[in-house]
Amino acid sequence: MDYYTLVRFAHIVGFILLGGGLLAVFVSELRAYRTRDVRIFAEAARYTAVFYDALTLPGAVILALSGFLLIFEMGLGFFDEPWLVGMWGLFLFEFFEGNIVTRIQYRRTLRESVKALEQGRLTEEARGEARTLLGRITHFLDIPLFLVIVYCGAIRPAASNHVVIAIIVALVAALILTITVPRFARRETGPEQV
């Protein structure tokens, strides 16, 4: 196996880990939104932390290193192609947002879930303390922006306006998710939603 193939393989593995981690975090957070059982809420918060640290973060690191090496191996400049600027620009945004805002948010949720577990009940106040508005927005922004990064790498749009349109669509999708998912997930279906 030559160097280029090995680096491309690492890049694909990074995408799989990052995408899988983001989806796992999404599902565990959805479980936390749906439940009124404090044990399930605390378990979901713990799984969110595990998925983020075990899948998302390592995937992002592998992706960053392999992507950097691919740019040099392919002889591309960082600003030569709109798709490439879209990929690394969004990746850097997501990387810093994920390691600042998202990390603070899921650690906060973990702390609040432990407090709620010690009290033996999950109140709306505890649920509100666990999730800030900024944390919810960035949580629901992760998957749409990840899909734009995949779009840029797979389709390789040659025009900047295609990348911009994809980003706008992702922002609209994130806004819709931020508004609708918590509302629909928390609809009452019984005394202990799971």
C-alpha positions in Angstrom: 0.0 0.0 0.0 1.5 3.4 -1.0 1.6 6.5 1.2 -1.3 8.3 -0.6 -3.6 5.3 -0.2 -2.7 4.9 3.4 -3.4 8.6 4.1 -6.7 8.5 2.2 -7.7 5.4 4.2 -6.9 7.3 7.5 -9.0 10.2 6.2 -12.0 7.8 5.6 -11.6 6.3 9.1 -11.5 9.8 10.6 -14.8 10.6 8.8 -16.4 7.4 9.9 -15.4 8.0 13.6 -16.4 11.6 13.5 -19.7 11.0 11.8 -20.5 8.0 13.9 -19.6 9.9 17.1 -21.9 12.8 16.1 -24.8 10.5 15.3 -24.3 8.6 18.6 -24.2 11.9 20.5 -27.4 13.0 18.7 -29.2 9.8 19.6 -28.1 9.9 23.3 -29.1 13.5 23.6 -32.5 12.7 22.0 -32.9 10.0 24.6 -32.2 12.6 27.3 -34.8 15.0 25.8 -37.4 12.3 25.7 -37.2 11.0 29.2 -38.5 12.1 32.6 -36.6 9.3 34.4 -33.6 10.8 36.2 -31.6 7.5 35.7 -32.1 7.5 32.0 -31.3 11.2 31.8 -28.0 10.6 33.7 -27.2 7.6 31.6 -27.7 9.6 28.4 -25.5 12.4 29.7 -22.8 9.8 30.5 -23.1 8.2 27.0 -22.9 11.6 25.3 -19.5 12.2 27.1 -18.3 8.8 26.2 -19.3 9.0 22.5 -17.7 12.5 22.3 -14.4 11.5 23.9 -14.1 8.0 22.3 -15.4 8.6 18.8 -15.9 12.2 17.8 -12.6 13.7 19.2 -10.3 10.9 17.9 -12.1 11.0 14.5 -11.5 14.8 14.3 -7.8 14.5 15.2 -7.3 11.7 12.6 -9.3 13.7 10.0 -7.2 16.9 10.7 -3.9 15.1 10.4 -4.8 13.1 7.3 -6.5 16.0 5.6 -3.4 18.2 6.1 -1.2 15.4 4.7 -3.6 14.9 1.7 -3.5 18.6 0.8 0.3 18.4 0.5 0.3 15.0 -1.2 -2.2 16.2 -3.8 -0.2 19.4 -4.4 -3.2 21.7 -3.5 -3.0 25.0 -1.9 -5.3 25.7 1.0 -7.1 28.4 -1.0 -6.9 26.9 -4.5 -10.3 25.2 -4.6 -13.7 26.4 -3.2 -14.5 22.8 -2.0 -11.2 22.6 -0.2 -11.7 25.9 1.5 -15.2 24.8 2.5 -13.9 21.5 3.9 -11.1 22.8 6.0 -12.9 26.1 7.0 -15.9 24.3 8.3 -13.8 21.6 9.9 -11.8 24.2 11.8 -15.0 25.9 12.9 -16.5 22.6 14.0 -13.3 21.5 15.7 -13.0 24.7 17.8 -16.7 24.9 18.5 -16.8 21.3 19.5 -13.8 21.6 21.8 -15.0 24.8 23.4 -18.8 25.2 23.4 -19.8 21.6 23.0 -17.3 20.2 25.5 -18.4 22.8 28.1 -22.1 22.0 27.4 -21.8 18.2 27.7 -19.7 18.5 30.9 -22.3 20.8 32.3 -25.1 18.4 31.4 -23.1 15.6 33.0 -22.6 17.6 36.3 -26.3 18.6 36.4 -27.4 15.0 35.7 -25.3 13.7 38.6 -27.0 16.4 40.9 -30.4 15.4 39.7 -29.6 11.7 40.2 -28.5 12.5 43.8 -31.8 14.3 44.4 -33.6 11.3 42.9 -35.8 13.3 40.5 -35.5 15.2 37.2 -37.1 18.6 37.4 -37.6 21.1 34.6 -35.3 23.4 36.4 -32.5 20.8 36.4 -33.2 20.0 32.8 -32.9 23.8 32.0 -29.7 24.1 34.0 -28.2 21.1 32.0 -28.7 22.7 28.6 -28.1 26.3 27.6 -29.5 27.8 24.4 -26.0 28.1 22.9 -25.4 24.4 23.7 -28.6 23.3 22.0 -27.8 25.4 18.9 -24.3 24.1 18.5 -25.5 20.5 19.2 -28.0 20.7 16.4 -25.5 22.5 14.1 -23.0 19.6 14.2 -24.6 17.1 11.8 -25.7 19.6 9.2 -22.3 21.2 9.0 -20.7 17.7 8.9 -22.8 16.9 5.9 -21.6 20.0 4.2 -18.0 19.0 4.8 -18.9 15.5 3.3 -20.6 17.3 0.4 -17.5 19.4 -0.3 -15.2 16.4 -0.2 -17.4 14.0 -2.2 -18.9 16.4 -4.8 -16.1 18.9 -4.9 -18.1 21.9 -6.1 -16.0 24.2 -8.3 -18.0 27.3 -7.5 -17.9 29.1 -4.1 -21.6 29.9 -4.3 -22.4 26.2 -4.2 -20.5 25.9 -0.9 -22.2 29.0 0.5 -25.6 27.7 -0.5 -24.8 24.4 1.2 -23.8 26.2 4.4 -27.0 28.3 4.3 -29.1 25.1 3.9 -27.2 23.5 6.8 -27.8 26.6 9.0 -31.6 26.5 8.2 -31.7 22.8 8.9 -29.9 23.4 12.3 -32.4 26.1 13.2 -35.3 23.8 12.4 -33.7 21.0 14.4 -33.0 23.3 17.4 -36.6 24.5 17.5 -38.5 21.2 16.7 -36.5 18.3 18.1 -36.7 19.3 21.8 -40.4 20.2 21.4 -41.4 17.0 19.7 -39.1 14.8 21.8 -40.7 16.0 25.0 -44.3 15.5 24.0 -45.9 13.6 26.8 -46.7 10.0 25.9 -46.9 8.7 29.5 -45.5 9.0 33.0 -42.0 7.7 32.0 -41.0 8.3 28.4 -38.1 6.3 27.1 
